[in-house]
Amino acid sequence: MQNLIFITTAVLLLITTFFLIRSYYRNNLLSTVESVSIIDIHNEQIRDYAFLADMRSDSYFPSFLVDKCESILIELCINIEQRQPQNLKELYKLTHTATRKMNALESEFFENDSEIETAARESIGKEFEFIAKAYTFNNANIERLIAPRNW
Protein backbone atom coordinates (compact mmCIF):
# COMPACT_ATOMS: atom_id res chain seq x y z
CA MET A 1 0.00 0.00 0.00
CA GLN A 2 2.83 2.40 0.83
CA ASN A 3 4.45 1.65 -2.52
CA LEU A 4 1.25 2.58 -4.33
CA ILE A 5 1.01 5.88 -2.46
CA PHE A 6 4.67 6.59 -3.19
CA ILE A 7 4.27 5.82 -6.91
CA THR A 8 1.09 7.91 -7.17
CA THR A 9 2.78 10.85 -5.47
CA ALA A 10 5.83 10.54 -7.71
CA VAL A 11 3.67 10.47 -10.86
CA LEU A 12 1.72 13.53 -9.72
CA LEU A 13 4.96 15.39 -9.01
CA LEU A 14 6.32 14.48 -12.45
CA ILE A 15 3.14 15.65 -14.18
CA THR A 16 3.13 18.91 -12.22
CA THR A 17 6.81 19.48 -13.00
CA PHE A 18 6.18 18.83 -16.69
CA PHE A 19 3.44 21.45 -16.88
CA LEU A 20 5.45 23.99 -14.90
CA ILE A 21 8.47 23.54 -17.17
CA ARG A 22 6.28 23.73 -20.29
CA SER A 23 4.64 26.91 -19.05
CA TYR A 24 8.02 28.47 -18.20
CA TYR A 25 9.40 27.46 -21.61
CA ARG A 26 6.46 28.99 -23.48
CA ASN A 27 6.61 32.22 -21.47
CA ASN A 28 10.34 32.59 -22.11
CA LEU A 29 9.93 31.92 -25.82
CA LEU A 30 7.29 34.60 -26.12
CA SER A 31 8.85 37.16 -23.79
CA THR A 32 10.68 38.95 -26.62
CA VAL A 33 8.00 38.59 -29.27
CA GLU A 34 6.57 42.09 -29.00
CA SER A 35 9.81 44.00 -28.40
CA VAL A 36 10.99 44.13 -32.04
CA SER A 37 10.31 46.56 -34.83
CA ILE A 38 10.61 46.45 -38.61
CA ILE A 39 12.73 49.61 -38.46
CA ASP A 40 15.46 47.55 -36.75
CA ILE A 41 15.96 45.61 -39.99
CA HIS A 42 18.67 46.69 -42.45
CA ASN A 43 17.60 44.54 -45.42
CA GLU A 44 15.43 46.83 -47.57
CA GLN A 45 13.65 43.95 -49.27
CA ILE A 46 12.46 42.75 -45.84
CA ARG A 47 11.78 46.23 -44.47
CA ASP A 48 9.47 47.05 -47.40
CA TYR A 49 7.63 43.72 -47.27
CA ALA A 50 4.11 43.20 -45.89
CA PHE A 51 4.36 40.05 -43.79
CA LEU A 52 1.41 37.65 -43.50
CA ALA A 53 -0.87 39.56 -45.88
CA ASP A 54 -2.96 36.41 -46.45
CA MET A 55 -3.64 36.00 -42.75
CA ARG A 56 -4.28 39.72 -42.24
CA SER A 57 -6.98 39.70 -44.90
CA ASP A 58 -8.80 36.76 -43.27
CA SER A 59 -10.93 37.61 -40.23
CA TYR A 60 -10.53 34.01 -39.00
CA PHE A 61 -7.10 35.01 -37.69
CA PRO A 62 -7.20 37.54 -34.81
CA SER A 63 -5.16 40.63 -35.70
CA PHE A 64 -3.25 40.66 -32.42
CA LEU A 65 -2.10 37.08 -33.03
CA VAL A 66 -1.08 37.85 -36.60
CA ASP A 67 0.90 40.76 -35.10
CA LYS A 68 2.65 38.31 -32.76
CA CYS A 69 3.47 36.03 -35.69
CA GLU A 70 4.84 39.02 -37.59
CA SER A 71 6.96 40.01 -34.60
CA ILE A 72 8.46 36.51 -34.53
CA LEU A 73 9.35 36.85 -38.22
CA ILE A 74 10.86 40.30 -37.68
CA GLU A 75 12.85 38.99 -34.73
CA LEU A 76 14.11 36.18 -36.99
CA CYS A 77 15.30 38.76 -39.52
CA ILE A 78 17.07 40.74 -36.81
CA ASN A 79 18.73 37.56 -35.55
CA ILE A 80 19.89 36.69 -39.07
CA GLU A 81 21.39 40.17 -39.47
CA GLN A 82 23.08 40.09 -36.07
CA ARG A 83 24.39 36.51 -36.16
CA GLN A 84 25.06 36.38 -39.91
CA PRO A 85 24.72 32.62 -40.45
CA GLN A 86 27.36 31.33 -42.84
CA ASN A 87 25.53 28.22 -44.00
CA LEU A 88 22.14 26.54 -44.06
CA LYS A 89 22.80 24.64 -40.83
CA GLU A 90 23.30 27.93 -38.97
CA LEU A 91 20.23 29.44 -40.67
CA TYR A 92 18.10 26.44 -39.72
CA LYS A 93 19.03 26.90 -36.05
CA LEU A 94 17.62 30.43 -36.19
CA THR A 95 14.49 29.46 -38.11
CA HIS A 96 13.84 26.56 -35.74
CA THR A 97 13.86 28.94 -32.77
CA ALA A 98 11.34 31.15 -34.57
CA THR A 99 9.23 28.12 -35.47
CA ARG A 100 9.11 27.03 -31.83
CA LYS A 101 7.88 30.51 -30.93
CA MET A 102 5.12 30.11 -33.52
CA ASN A 103 4.29 26.74 -31.96
CA ALA A 104 3.93 28.44 -28.58
CA LEU A 105 1.16 30.65 -30.02
CA GLU A 106 -0.97 27.67 -30.96
CA SER A 107 -2.96 27.61 -27.72
CA GLU A 108 -3.66 31.36 -28.02
CA PHE A 109 -5.10 30.76 -31.47
CA PHE A 110 -7.36 28.03 -30.05
CA GLU A 111 -8.46 30.29 -27.18
CA ASN A 112 -9.57 32.83 -29.79
CA ASP A 113 -11.55 30.37 -31.93
CA SER A 114 -8.80 30.13 -34.52
CA GLU A 115 -5.88 27.87 -35.30
CA ILE A 116 -2.73 27.64 -37.33
CA GLU A 117 -4.30 25.48 -40.02
CA THR A 118 -3.66 24.92 -43.72
CA ALA A 119 -3.98 28.55 -44.89
CA ALA A 120 -1.91 29.88 -42.00
CA ARG A 121 0.65 27.09 -42.36
CA GLU A 122 1.14 27.95 -46.03
CA SER A 123 1.30 31.68 -45.32
CA ILE A 124 3.82 31.32 -42.50
CA GLY A 125 5.90 28.81 -44.47
CA LYS A 126 5.97 31.19 -47.44
CA GLU A 127 7.27 33.95 -45.15
CA PHE A 128 10.11 31.77 -43.85
CA GLU A 129 11.05 30.97 -47.44
CA PHE A 130 10.91 34.67 -48.41
CA ILE A 131 13.17 35.58 -45.48
CA ALA A 132 15.71 32.88 -46.39
CA LYS A 133 15.87 34.08 -50.00
CA ALA A 134 16.05 37.76 -48.97
CA TYR A 135 19.20 36.88 -47.04
CA THR A 136 20.60 34.95 -50.05
CA PHE A 137 19.87 31.44 -48.78
CA ASN A 138 18.27 30.48 -52.08
CA ASN A 139 18.79 26.75 -51.53
CA ALA A 140 17.01 26.63 -48.18
CA ASN A 141 14.43 23.86 -47.98
CA ILE A 142 11.08 25.17 -46.76
CA GLU A 143 10.32 22.00 -44.79
CA ARG A 144 13.71 22.15 -43.07
CA LEU A 145 13.25 25.87 -42.31
CA ILE A 146 10.13 25.09 -40.27
CA ALA A 147 10.95 21.49 -39.30
CA PRO A 148 9.96 21.71 -35.61
CA ARG A 149 6.47 23.05 -36.41
CA ASN A 150 3.41 21.61 -34.68
CA TRP A 151 1.02 23.08 -37.21
Residue frames as qw, qx, qy, qz and C-alpha x, y, z in Angstrom:
[[0.000, 0.887, 0.463, 0.000, 0.00, 0.00, 0.00],
 [0.305, -0.795, 0.104, 0.514, 2.83, 2.40, 0.83],
 [0.423, -0.103, 0.600, 0.671, 4.45, 1.65, -2.52],
 [0.207, 0.641, 0.654, 0.345, 1.25, 2.58, -4.33],
 [0.151, -0.942, -0.220, 0.203, 1.01, 5.88, -2.46],
 [0.425, -0.569, 0.349, 0.612, 4.67, 6.59, -3.19],
 [0.383, 0.169, 0.677, 0.605, 4.27, 5.82, -6.91],
 [0.096, 0.811, 0.553, 0.164, 1.09, 7.91, -7.17],
 [0.261, -0.889, -0.033, 0.373, 2.78, 10.85, -5.47],
 [0.447, -0.350, 0.499, 0.655, 5.83, 10.54, -7.71],
 [0.318, 0.439, 0.682, 0.491, 3.67, 10.47, -10.86],
 [0.028, -0.919, -0.392, 0.011, 1.72, 13.53, -9.72],
 [0.359, -0.757, 0.180, 0.515, 4.96, 15.39, -9.01],
 [0.438, -0.060, 0.619, 0.649, 6.32, 14.48, -12.45],
 [0.209, 0.672, 0.625, 0.338, 3.14, 15.65, -14.18],
 [0.172, -0.942, -0.199, 0.208, 3.13, 18.91, -12.22],
 [0.441, -0.552, 0.362, 0.608, 6.81, 19.48, -13.00],
 [0.425, 0.260, 0.660, 0.562, 6.18, 18.83, -16.69],
 [0.100, 0.836, 0.490, 0.227, 3.44, 21.45, -16.88],
 [0.314, -0.880, 0.001, 0.357, 5.45, 23.99, -14.90],
 [0.471, -0.321, 0.502, 0.650, 8.47, 23.54, -17.17],
 [0.333, 0.472, 0.660, 0.480, 6.28, 23.73, -20.29],
 [0.044, -0.937, -0.347, 0.009, 4.64, 26.91, -19.05],
 [0.400, -0.743, 0.209, 0.494, 8.02, 28.47, -18.20],
 [0.491, -0.027, 0.613, 0.619, 9.40, 27.46, -21.61],
 [0.234, 0.689, 0.585, 0.359, 6.46, 28.99, -23.48],
 [0.173, -0.953, -0.179, 0.171, 6.61, 32.22, -21.47],
 [0.448, -0.581, 0.361, 0.576, 10.34, 32.59, -22.11],
 [0.454, 0.233, 0.642, 0.571, 9.93, 31.92, -25.82],
 [0.117, 0.774, 0.512, 0.355, 7.29, 34.60, -26.12],
 [0.381, -0.733, -0.229, 0.514, 8.85, 37.16, -23.79],
 [0.255, -0.404, 0.303, 0.825, 10.68, 38.95, -26.62],
 [0.369, 0.470, 0.730, 0.332, 8.00, 38.59, -29.27],
 [0.114, 0.902, 0.405, 0.102, 6.57, 42.09, -29.00],
 [0.370, -0.804, 0.093, 0.456, 9.81, 44.00, -28.40],
 [0.490, -0.066, 0.533, 0.687, 10.99, 44.13, -32.04],
 [0.349, 0.765, 0.165, -0.516, 10.31, 46.56, -34.83],
 [0.766, 0.520, 0.292, 0.240, 10.61, 46.45, -38.61],
 [0.185, 0.959, -0.178, 0.121, 12.73, 49.61, -38.46],
 [0.560, -0.638, 0.521, 0.091, 15.46, 47.55, -36.75],
 [0.838, 0.191, 0.459, 0.225, 15.96, 45.61, -39.99],
 [0.156, -0.608, 0.394, 0.672, 18.67, 46.69, -42.45],
 [0.283, 0.121, 0.830, 0.465, 17.60, 44.54, -45.42],
 [0.291, 0.219, -0.067, -0.929, 15.43, 46.83, -47.57],
 [0.435, -0.065, -0.763, -0.473, 13.65, 43.95, -49.27],
 [0.348, -0.358, -0.822, 0.273, 12.46, 42.75, -45.84],
 [0.058, -0.310, -0.361, 0.878, 11.78, 46.23, -44.47],
 [0.338, 0.181, -0.241, -0.891, 9.47, 47.05, -47.40],
 [0.332, -0.097, -0.895, -0.281, 7.63, 43.72, -47.27],
 [0.611, -0.286, 0.126, -0.727, 4.11, 43.20, -45.89],
 [0.054, 0.159, -0.972, 0.163, 4.36, 40.05, -43.79],
 [0.122, 0.277, 0.917, -0.260, 1.41, 37.65, -43.50],
 [0.301, 0.109, -0.190, -0.928, -0.87, 39.56, -45.88],
 [0.472, -0.166, -0.779, -0.376, -2.96, 36.41, -46.45],
 [0.370, -0.376, -0.765, 0.370, -3.64, 36.00, -42.75],
 [0.025, -0.248, -0.240, 0.938, -4.28, 39.72, -42.24],
 [0.365, 0.024, -0.379, -0.850, -6.98, 39.70, -44.90],
 [0.554, -0.250, -0.765, -0.215, -8.80, 36.76, -43.27],
 [0.427, -0.575, 0.188, -0.672, -10.93, 37.61, -40.23],
 [0.922, -0.214, -0.321, -0.041, -10.53, 34.01, -39.00],
 [0.698, 0.019, -0.337, 0.632, -7.10, 35.01, -37.69],
 [0.306, -0.896, -0.254, 0.198, -7.20, 37.54, -34.81],
 [0.368, 0.862, -0.138, 0.320, -5.16, 40.63, -35.70],
 [0.367, -0.809, 0.425, -0.172, -3.25, 40.66, -32.42],
 [0.853, -0.201, 0.466, 0.121, -2.10, 37.08, -33.03],
 [0.723, 0.595, 0.138, 0.322, -1.08, 37.85, -36.60],
 [0.015, 0.930, -0.264, 0.255, 0.90, 40.76, -35.10],
 [0.662, -0.569, 0.488, -0.014, 2.65, 38.31, -32.76],
 [0.880, 0.211, 0.352, 0.239, 3.47, 36.03, -35.69],
 [0.458, 0.828, -0.021, 0.324, 4.84, 39.02, -37.59],
 [0.298, -0.867, 0.369, -0.154, 6.96, 40.01, -34.60],
 [0.838, -0.257, 0.460, 0.144, 8.46, 36.51, -34.53],
 [0.756, 0.505, 0.242, 0.339, 9.35, 36.85, -38.22],
 [0.146, 0.932, -0.154, 0.295, 10.86, 40.30, -37.68],
 [0.580, -0.691, 0.431, -0.038, 12.85, 38.99, -34.73],
 [0.892, 0.084, 0.366, 0.253, 14.11, 36.18, -36.99],
 [0.539, 0.758, 0.053, 0.365, 15.30, 38.76, -39.52],
 [0.193, -0.905, 0.304, -0.226, 17.07, 40.74, -36.81],
 [0.786, -0.423, 0.446, 0.069, 18.73, 37.56, -35.55],
 [0.831, 0.376, 0.250, 0.325, 19.89, 36.69, -39.07],
 [0.302, 0.873, -0.094, 0.371, 21.39, 40.17, -39.47],
 [0.402, -0.810, 0.379, -0.196, 23.08, 40.09, -36.07],
 [0.783, -0.325, 0.527, 0.058, 24.39, 36.51, -36.16],
 [0.411, 0.673, -0.467, -0.400, 25.06, 36.38, -39.91],
 [0.865, -0.072, 0.495, -0.032, 24.72, 32.62, -40.45],
 [0.010, -0.597, 0.646, 0.475, 27.36, 31.33, -42.84],
 [0.165, 0.063, -0.922, -0.345, 25.53, 28.22, -44.00],
 [0.580, -0.316, -0.475, -0.582, 22.14, 26.54, -44.06],
 [0.605, -0.277, -0.692, 0.282, 22.80, 24.64, -40.83],
 [0.206, -0.153, -0.372, 0.892, 23.30, 27.93, -38.97],
 [0.334, -0.133, -0.241, -0.901, 20.23, 29.44, -40.67],
 [0.611, -0.302, -0.679, -0.275, 18.10, 26.44, -39.72],
 [0.403, -0.247, -0.649, 0.595, 19.03, 26.90, -36.05],
 [0.074, 0.112, 0.151, -0.979, 17.62, 30.43, -36.19],
 [0.499, -0.111, -0.435, -0.741, 14.49, 29.46, -38.11],
 [0.549, -0.255, -0.795, 0.039, 13.84, 26.56, -35.74],
 [0.175, -0.230, -0.534, 0.794, 13.86, 28.94, -32.77],
 [0.310, 0.086, -0.091, -0.942, 11.34, 31.15, -34.57],
 [0.552, -0.133, -0.698, -0.437, 9.23, 28.12, -35.47],
 [0.401, -0.273, -0.789, 0.377, 9.11, 27.03, -31.83],
 [0.058, 0.208, 0.303, -0.928, 7.88, 30.51, -30.93],
 [0.483, -0.011, -0.419, -0.769, 5.12, 30.11, -33.52],
 [0.513, -0.185, -0.838, -0.026, 4.29, 26.74, -31.96],
 [0.198, -0.219, -0.645, 0.705, 3.93, 28.44, -28.58],
 [0.293, 0.096, -0.002, -0.951, 1.16, 30.65, -30.02],
 [0.307, -0.148, -0.855, -0.391, -0.97, 27.67, -30.96],
 [0.198, -0.468, -0.796, 0.329, -2.96, 27.61, -27.72],
 [0.057, 0.431, 0.167, -0.885, -3.66, 31.36, -28.02],
 [0.284, 0.065, -0.592, -0.751, -5.10, 30.76, -31.47],
 [0.318, -0.315, -0.890, -0.088, -7.36, 28.03, -30.05],
 [0.138, -0.461, -0.585, 0.653, -8.46, 30.29, -27.18],
 [0.196, 0.468, -0.023, -0.861, -9.57, 32.83, -29.79],
 [0.732, 0.430, 0.460, -0.258, -11.55, 30.37, -31.93],
 [0.524, 0.754, -0.353, -0.179, -8.80, 30.13, -34.52],
 [0.857, -0.289, 0.369, 0.214, -5.88, 27.87, -35.30],
 [0.034, 0.641, -0.608, -0.468, -2.73, 27.64, -37.33],
 [0.794, 0.260, 0.539, -0.109, -4.30, 25.48, -40.02],
 [0.722, 0.307, 0.446, 0.431, -3.66, 24.92, -43.72],
 [0.290, 0.883, 0.157, 0.333, -3.98, 28.55, -44.89],
 [0.342, -0.907, 0.242, -0.028, -1.91, 29.88, -42.00],
 [0.804, -0.284, 0.424, 0.307, 0.65, 27.09, -42.36],
 [0.658, 0.483, 0.338, 0.469, 1.14, 27.95, -46.03],
 [0.068, 0.957, 0.034, 0.279, 1.30, 31.68, -45.32],
 [0.532, -0.781, 0.321, 0.067, 3.82, 31.32, -42.50],
 [0.824, -0.058, 0.428, 0.368, 5.90, 28.81, -44.47],
 [0.516, 0.719, 0.231, 0.404, 5.97, 31.19, -47.44],
 [0.147, -0.968, 0.129, -0.155, 7.27, 33.95, -45.15],
 [0.709, -0.523, 0.414, 0.231, 10.11, 31.77, -43.85],
 [0.746, 0.285, 0.412, 0.438, 11.05, 30.97, -47.44],
 [0.251, 0.909, 0.117, 0.312, 10.91, 34.67, -48.41],
 [0.410, -0.873, 0.261, 0.023, 13.17, 35.58, -45.48],
 [0.794, -0.230, 0.442, 0.348, 15.71, 32.88, -46.39],
 [0.619, 0.517, 0.355, 0.473, 15.87, 34.08, -50.00],
 [0.018, 0.979, 0.039, 0.200, 16.05, 37.76, -48.97],
 [0.436, -0.782, 0.438, 0.078, 19.20, 36.88, -47.04],
 [0.417, 0.616, -0.618, -0.257, 20.60, 34.95, -50.05],
 [0.372, -0.171, 0.904, -0.126, 19.87, 31.44, -48.78],
 [0.583, 0.284, -0.324, -0.689, 18.27, 30.48, -52.08],
 [0.518, 0.129, -0.835, -0.131, 18.79, 26.75, -51.53],
 [0.267, -0.132, 0.704, -0.644, 17.01, 26.63, -48.18],
 [0.278, -0.253, -0.887, -0.267, 14.43, 23.86, -47.98],
 [0.421, -0.451, -0.053, -0.786, 11.08, 25.17, -46.76],
 [0.848, -0.364, -0.349, -0.165, 10.32, 22.00, -44.79],
 [0.705, -0.054, -0.398, 0.584, 13.71, 22.15, -43.07],
 [0.046, 0.430, -0.133, 0.892, 13.25, 25.87, -42.31],
 [0.561, -0.360, 0.140, -0.732, 10.13, 25.09, -40.27],
 [0.528, 0.092, -0.844, -0.008, 10.95, 21.49, -39.30],
 [0.131, -0.095, -0.822, 0.546, 9.96, 21.71, -35.61],
 [0.402, -0.148, -0.096, -0.898, 6.47, 23.05, -36.41],
 [0.239, 0.175, 0.884, -0.362, 3.41, 21.61, -34.68],
 [0.483, 0.552, 0.255, -0.629, 1.02, 23.08, -37.21]]
